[in-house]
Amino acid sequence: MADAEIIDGKVFAQKLRSRITSATEIIKQKYNSTPGLAVVLVGEDPASEVYVRNKGKQTTECGMVSFEHKLTDEVSQSELLDLIQKLNNDESVDGILVQLPLPEHIDPQAVLDAINPEKDVDGFHVVNAGKLATGGDALVPCTPLGCLLMLKDYFGDLSGKNAVVVGRSNIVGKPMAALLTRENCTVTIAHSRTKDLPSVCRSADILIAAVGKAEMVEEDWVSEKTVVIDVGINRIPAPERGEGKMRLVGDVAFDEVKRKAKAITPVPGGVGPMTIAVLLRNTIEAACRRRGWDLPDL
């Protein structure tokens, strides 16, 4: 039996960024305006700093304007909320993203709720979450939307597919289930309390692993028809690389599962590259929606 087809997120994200660059140019020419993304980073978390730097780089590469606001971890919640209000009122800013996690003295929900839902390119505001859950027109969280775009590229029509989402977070699990439901899939949300979880997963045409537990999904959790989307990013010890070294793995035991599944996303190189690309896609969408412009093909 041949190994599973590898769904390459890097290649897909590159194609999406190319379409975003074209869309940005159309907006510039048609409306004499350049979409802008504001990213707010609080503190000096190394992983967040790298992520924010990559966001800024890709934003400008696609022809958009990048606004970066770096604050110390001693900033007060009221000062951060004041900055968000200024960005809400700034016409040159179409998307606002506050990088998580935030310092302990700042309530992340209060910060996310302060962002204008029309500029909420992370899709975390309760207004956007509510619209997505009820079938409305919403800005959608980047990671689930990236997963959906890859699935639609692989399958075409998703109608009637049996989808199992392992994980029920507000960031991935719940919006992923809502998106798949909107595509006429039959959706099961599974989690740590699900009875006979491997059996539930084996029934899936589409299996989304989003639990944050390294290599939890094993070979006998999938069937030969299963397309596996691995959202997990976990660091585990890699003694073979040297003392204290770590490596990235997903929520799926990749080397095992690829021997049986129909298709699978790797970690790294699967869902991860899609997240920033979809963030830029959301910024284009927010710019057009907010101003009543025609949305170029993305």
Buried (B, 14 or more C-beta within 10 A) or exposed (E): EEEBEBBBBBEBBEEBBEBBBBBBBBBBEEBEBBBBBBBBBBBEBEEBBEBBEEBBEBBEEBBBBBBBBEBEEEBEBEEBBEBBEEBBEBEEBBBBBBBBEBBEEBEEEEBBBBBBBBBBBBBBBEBBBEBBBEEEEBBBBBBBBBBBBBBEEBBEEBEEBBBBBBBBBEBBBBBBBBBBBBBEBBBBBBEEEBEEBEEBBBBBBBBBBBBBBBBBBBBEBBBEBBBBBBBBBBEEEEEEEEEEEEEBBBBBBBEBBBEBBBBBBBBBBBBBBBBBBBBBBBBBBBBBBBEEBEEBEB
